[in-house]
Amino acid sequence: MIINGIDIEVERKPIKHIHLSVYPPDGRVHVSAPQEAGDEQLRLYILSKWVWICEQRDKVTSYKIQPEREFVSGETHYYFGDKYRFRLVVNPDENQNVRKESGYIVVTCRKRENAPDLLREWYRIELKIRLNRLVEQWKIKIGVNPTQWEIREMPRRWGSASKATGKVIFNLELAKKSIDCIEYVVVHELIHLIERTHTPTFYRILATHIPDWENRKNRLNNL
């Protein structure tokens, strides 16, 4: 049974009540139902629980991030979906900077311990440039006007938005993801300025603007 683009597994058993479950890691939705329960009855029941289903799916499909880096030469780092090798240059007499160079992300710093902060700030600046363009483009298309947006390190979410305040937050880790995945997050969060939760209306708006949103979400949540 497919509802709002989500495949719902239905298993009929000799039981009295309907039981609904959402399983990690992919947010699989499973319904155990009495044998006599009809499809329309199940559909109405599932829709009545839709907000809860979406909240649970968000929790169990929380994003995967790259394992903790040690910031040593030869490591793999990502930049907008592309893989780069990391090169560390420690020189007390050089200006500190970060740059891309022939398949490498090169961090030049006066002390080794400065490298994580330098790279983090570089990611923030690069991501802000992309987000500026995407937010301006999509707020017009969707018809919303966020009061402000910012970039933060977030432990479990790619972004968040408050319909009440109009504020949108994006995860710094997005700097490692492809532009089309970042675009999905921008559109997703801006729609939350219209629909606070993941209602059927929310998904209809999302599918109208990004028909392949499920594919983008899947790629976003994989390393």
Secondary structure, 3 states (H helix, E strand, C coil): CEECCEEEEEEEECCCCCEEEEECCCCEEEEEEECCCCHHHHHHHHHHCHHHHHHHHHHHCCCCCCCCCCCCCCCEEEECCEEEEEEEEECCCCCCEEEEECCEEEEEECCHHHHHHHHHHHHHHHHHHHHHHHHHHHHHHHCCCCCEEEEECCCCCCEEECCCCCEEEEEHHHHHCCHHHHHHHHHHHHHCCCCCCCCHHHHHHHHHHCCCHHHHHHHHCCC
